[in-house]
């Protein structure tokens, strides 16, 4: 997009006009940050010094067009700009995969915590990880960066999602110790079963009836295959946990993200599968959204 500049007063007036059309201020400010390179701190400075100049990486006219599409057609802003910040990453985004959510960032922190050896200063220098249902590759990129000496495997049923993951892995990691596999959960990884020391998954977990009631931003623009987890939302969790004892290495860890009300059920499925040391972890709002367990040693 064409770069431009305007006064702080002009920008603030434009911002008020856009919000009168609808939408949330936080989303409009996100658009300014991502597409016009105007940070939140710079926006606050303009409030104090409205006579100063605001350098923008996009014209207000172009930004207004994007905002109009967002409001009228309920298109996610991440799809309109093709990018999404996540952890310390700037990920390429497309309708081929779910937009990475902020709460999923914690899955990486919990995963790395599992690897910590109390008698050492970090985690093992070598191992094997997998990201099941990788989508945009967000979790895979984060693991490849955090565990550069490990061999990694990212799996997805969608060829389009895998291509998006490939773009992000190539752009955001220097390691070549990862592979992409098309298929269902563990199936493409059978030749490595019994060797996975760390596995993460953010599978489809929304019950079918709930998917139909989602905000149009999600329901109409993100892949249903990546949202719908069957009648009770747990079909994919069952598929992953059913083979986890065979696929994980002795002592290997499995971490799952799940729906906000599924914690007890997922922990029960982990125990039924024969995994041990199962426990719940909460997101930033205190909701139990993650389940952790491991294969017995």
N, C-alpha and C positions, 0 to 999 in steps of 0.2 A: 504494500500500500504506500501511497505517497505520504512523505513526511510533511509536517506543517508546524506552525507555532501560532499561539494566540495569547492574549492577555489572560491573567488569572481570572479577572472579572468575567470575561467572555466565556471562559471554560465553565466557571461556576454557574453562570446563567444557563448555559447549554445543558449542564448536568441537571439542574432543577427542571428544565423543560422536558427532558427525557423521562424523569421520574414521574412527572405528571401524566405521562402516557401509560405508565404502569411499570411493574417489575420492582425488584428489590435494589436498594442502594448498594448493598454488598456485591451484587452481581454486576451492576454497572461499573463500580469501582474496580472489580476484577477485570472487566473488559478494558478499562483504561490502562490498567497495569500491564496486561498481556499484549494488547494490540497497539497501544499508544506509548508503551514504556513509561507510563506516568505512575510512579510509586505512590503508595498510600501516604508516606511521609511528605512527598512533594505536594500532594493534594492538600495536606494540612498546612503546608507553608503558603500555598496560594490563598488559603482562607485568611491567613494573617496579613499577607501582602498581595492583595488582589490586583494591584497595579503592575506587578512583576510579570515577566514573560514565561509562558509555559511551553517548553519545547516538546512537541509531540511527534511520535513516529508514524502517525496516521492523521488524516484530516478529520475534522468533526463531522463532515458530510459522510465519509466512509464509515465512521464509527456509528453514526445515526442509522445507516442502512443495516448494519449488523444487528443493532439493538431492535430495530423494527422487525427483522426476521425472527429474532428470539421471542419477541412478544406475540407476534401474529401467528407464527407457525410452531411455536413451542419447541424450537430447535435449541439444544444445549449450546451454550456459548463455547464450550470446549470443542464442539464439532465445527463451529463457525470459524474459530481461529486455528484449529488443528493442533492445539497444544494443551498441555496441562501440567502445572507444577505439582510435584509429588515427592516428599522427602527433600533431598537435595538435587532432584532430577527435573529436567524439562522434557517431558515425554511427548512424542508424537501421538496424536489421538485421531481416531476415525470411527465411523459407525460400525466398523467390523468387530469392536470389542467394547466391553464396559469401560466407562470413564473411571479411572482409579479414585477411590474415595479416601478422604483423610484418615478415617479410622483404620483402614487397612495398613497404613504406615506402621502401626503398632505391631503387626504380625512379624515384621522383620526384627524389631527390637526384642520381642519375646523369643523368636527363633534363635537369635544370637545369644540371648541369656541362657537358653538351654545348653548351648555348647560350651559355656564357661566352665573351666576346670578350677575348682576352688584352690588347688595347689599350684596353679599356673597363672600367667598374666594374660591369657587370652584363650583362643580355641585352637584345635588341632590345625596344623599347617596343610594337611591333605585330607580329603574325604570326598563324598559324593552327595550332591543335593538334587532335589527335583522340585519343580513348580508345576502342579497339576491344574490344568485349566488356566494357562498363563495369560490369555487375553492380550492386552497391550504389551505384556512382558515386564510390567512394573516390578513385581516381586522377583522375577528372574534377574533383572538388571541390578536390583539392590543386593541380591545374594552374590552375584558374580563380582560386584565391586567389593563387598565385604569379605569374601572368601576367595581371593584370587588364585590360591593354590589348589582349589577344589575343582572336581569335574562336575559340571552342571547339566541338567536336562530340563527342558521346558516342553510341556505337552499341551496340545489343544486339539479339539475336534475340528475346528474351523481353519481352513487353509488361509482365509483372509486375515484372521486374527494372528496366525503364525507369521505371516508376512509382516504385519505391523510389529510384532515382537522382534522379528529379525532386524527391522529398521532401528528399533530402539536399542537393542543389544549391540549392534554394530556401531551406533553413534555414541553410546554412553559407556561402553566398557572397552578396556584395552586387552582384556583376556580373550583368548580364543578357546578356552576350556569349557565351552558350552555347546550343546546340540539341541536342535528343535525336532520335535516328533509330532506327526499328525495322528490322532487316534483318541480313543476313549480311556481316560485316566491312566491306569497302570499298563494297559495292553501293549503300547509300543515299547515299553521298558522291560519286557519280560526277561531279556537276556542279562539284565543287571539286577534281577530280583535277589534280595538278600544282601544287597550292597549299599542301600541308601541310608546314610547317616542322618539326613535331615530332609524332610519333605514338608512343603507348605501348600495349602490350597485354599482358594476363596471360591468355592463351587457355587453353582446356582442353588439358592436355598429358599426362595420365596414361594409360598404355596400358590398353586395355580389360580385360585380365586382371588388372592391378594394381588397378583400380577395385573389382573384386569382392572383393578381399582387404583393402580399407581398413577402418579402425576404424569400427564402426557409427555413431559420432557423425558421421562424414563421409559414409559410404556410404549411410546410411538417411535422412539429414536435409538434405543439401545437394544441389542440383539436379545430377543425373547429366549433363545437357547441358553444365554448366559444368565438369565434371571430366574426362570421357572424351575423349581426343584420338585415338581410333582404335587400330588394332592396335599401332602402334609409338609412339603418343602424339604424332605430329608432323603429323597431318592439318591441324589448324588453322594451325600455323606455315607449312605449305606454302601454304595458301590466302592467308594474309596476305602472305607474301613474294612470291608469284607476281605480284601486282599492285602491289607497293610501288614499283617504279621508275616506274610511270605515275602513281601517286597522290602521291608525295612531290614537293615542290618541288626544284629543283636545290640540292643541298647539304642537303636536309631529312634529319632524323634519325629512325630507327626503333629503338625499344627493346622487347625481348621478355623476358618471364619464361618459364622452361622448367623441365622436370623436372631433378632433381639430376644425372642421368647423360646429359643430351642436349646438352651444350655443344658438343662437336665437330661433331655432326650439324647443329645450328642454325647454327653459324658457316659450315659448308659450304653449307647452303641459302642463306644470305645471299650468299655469293660467287657461287653458281650463278645467283642472281637478278640479278646485275650490280651489287649494292651494294658500296660500298667502305668502307675504314677500319673493317672489322669487328673487334670485340674482345669478350672475355668479361669479366664482372665477377662478383665473389663476394659471397655473403651474409655475414651476421655470423658464421657458423660456418666461413667459408672455402670454402664450396661454390660452384662456378661455376654460378650460377643465372640469370644475365642475359646477353643478347647485344645488342650495339649495332652499328649500321652506318648508313650514310647513302647517299643518292643522289649520284652524282658531280656536280660543279659544271658 
